[in-house]
């Protein structure tokens, strides 16, 4: 049984090493100017979400409080934490809901 545990740990370590090598290769490419730096996802403001969905900002906060949109909570306040791709998924779900 000890041998199996050691083999599993070694396999896990080898997988971690492969992942680190891949990450280092990406960093080297970026440093050399041949690769693309990782893009940060834009987190949309409540106003941007409201404009995108064509709804009032207060409705955005309401949807956050009901769990219909992703959010963080700061004290009693709901802060929308919506990345642009997540917004597209929310719209797809909304469209599916209205098609029923």
GUKOL-595633 format. One record per atom (N, C-alpha, C): x, y, z. Coordinates in steps of 0.001 Angstrom, whole numbers, plus 500000, padded with zeros to 6 digits. Each point is the difference from the previous one (the first is absolute). Layout:
<sites>
XYZ
...
</sites>
This chain:
<sites>
500823498817500000
499177501183500000
500875501258500000
501095499995500695
500912501141500023
500533500282498608
500272498972499263
500540500166498656
498983500674499092
498750499633500119
498950500620499190
499865501478500321
500066500347501272
499904501402500399
501163500799499441
501194499430500080
501177500681499460
499891500171498490
499535498981499321
499829500086498548
498988501084499637
498920500087500757
498979501024499744
500569501393500231
500770500156501065
500621501297500274
500974500385498892
500761499050499531
500952500268498916
499261500403498736
498912499301499685
499192500356498821
499452501413500126
499516500351501183
499474501351500229
501094501045499837
501184499710500525
501113500933499880
500415500168498542
500012498904499255
500358500082498584
498983500835499224
498730499849500325
498960500800499344
500193501480500341
500319500291501262
500249501386500399
501199500579499254
501041499204499854
501203500447499288
499676500297498540
499201499143499366
499609500248498599
499222501301499879
499096500236500939
499209501232499989
500892501230500185
500964499906500913
500918501122500231
500863500259498766
500449498932499344
500793500171498777
499200500736498934
498743499644499858
499146500656499003
499831501481500344
499799500296501262
499846501391500425
501293500778499768
501133499385500312
501283500663499768
500239500247498513
499614499058499164
500148500179498549
499189501195499523
498779500142500518
499170501155499645
500666501298500433
500543500009501211
500657501207500498
501225500356499166
500764498992499584
501178500248499163
499565500600498666
498926499466499413
499493500533498733
499576501456500154
499340500312501099
499572501380500238
501221500895500168
500991499534500758
501214500791500227
500755500250498698
499988499027499117
500678500149498711
499188500832499016
498764500242500327
499143500773499103
499327499160498938
500096498682500114
499372499128499005
498646499480500454
499665500207501247
498720499509500521
499127501153500440
498767499695500293
499043500999500462
499934499965501522
500091501152500651
499828500000501452
498573499608500354
499810499368501161
498643499623500396
499121501241500107
498791499891499499
499062501119500035
499161499921501265
499914501124500687
499123500056501161
498578500192499510
499088499301500645
498608500168499638
499474501295500602
499249500713499213
499414501253500460
498786499690500862
499988500541501216
498826499862500858
499114501201499734
498789499712499589
499076501056499619
499421500694501234
499822501297499901
499345500762501075
498492499773499916
499297500388501055
498540499871499997
499406500791498841
500547501179499729
499516500835498897
500221499290498659
501184499396499804
500281499289498748
499053498818499814
499733499288501093
499069498862499932
498610500502499643
499569501074500649
498676500564499721
499899500435498539
501022500663499507
499985500426498596
499989498794499067
500786498992500350
500104498801499165
498658499274499918
499318499903501144
498706499297500051
498810500906499700
500283501311499878
498946500995499771
498963499984501112
500516500023501236
499138500063501171
500530501099500916
499240500335501029
500408501020500950
501057499433500950
500883500867500483
501072499574500906
499428499358501266
498892500544500499
499407499432501214
499568498551499776
499589499676498788
499621498625499684
501223499083499997
501151500533499608
501240499210500053
500274499587501442
499911500969500926
500231499690501413
498952499019500530
498788500155499558
498930499095500417
500290498578499519
500443499877498753
500333498684499455
501180499378500752
500945500831500417
501119499493500801
499489499462501333
499116500748500649
499495499580501314
499184498709499910
499383499752498836
499230498759499809
500867498872499456
501283500273499759
500898498959499510
499909499764498507
499361500888499273
499854499842498560
501244500467499247
500801500837500646
501252500472499430
501101499798501043
501226499690499569
501094499817500964
500341501312500699
500372499915501281
500283501202500775
500930499678501163
500538501044500595
500689499923501285
499208500880500943
500151499761501269
499271500808500963
500995500773500853
499784501288500114
500826500862500830
499077500593501056
500025499421501195
499041500401501031
498607499601499559
499108500990499913
498629499737499547
499845500200498493
501054500447499343
499906500380498596
500424498868499061
499241499853498934
500321499027498957
500853500693498943
501140499418499691
500895500541498988
500036499004498847
499468500377498838
500039499064498875
501441499604499668
500230498720499800
501318499484499623
499818499248498685
499711500730498970
499619499386498737
501104500199498978
500562498888499570
500997500036498949
499246499899498682
500525500588499000
499277500076498734
499503498633499520
500832498915500017
499474498698499563
498844499511500858
500030500307501296
498908499587500879
498706500704499628
500119501215499514
498820500753499586
499339499302498817
500797499526499078
499426499301498854
499259498743500442
500534499292500981
499334498807500511
498688500377500683
499990501091500752
498770500449500657
498935500333498969
500413500607498909
499052500344498935
499448498733499357
500867499011499768
499539498723499408
498970499346500913
500251500006501301
499053499403500941
498689500765499991
500099501308499926
498799500845499970
499171499696498759
500679499862498850
499287499699498759
499336498632500071
500693499011500599
499418498669500147
498751500056500876
500046500826501053
498870500126500915
498779500562499269
500187500996499152
498888500637499307
499478499166498834
500766499049499519
499539499141498898
499042498925500463
499983499727501290
499146498917500522
498559500326499889
</sites>
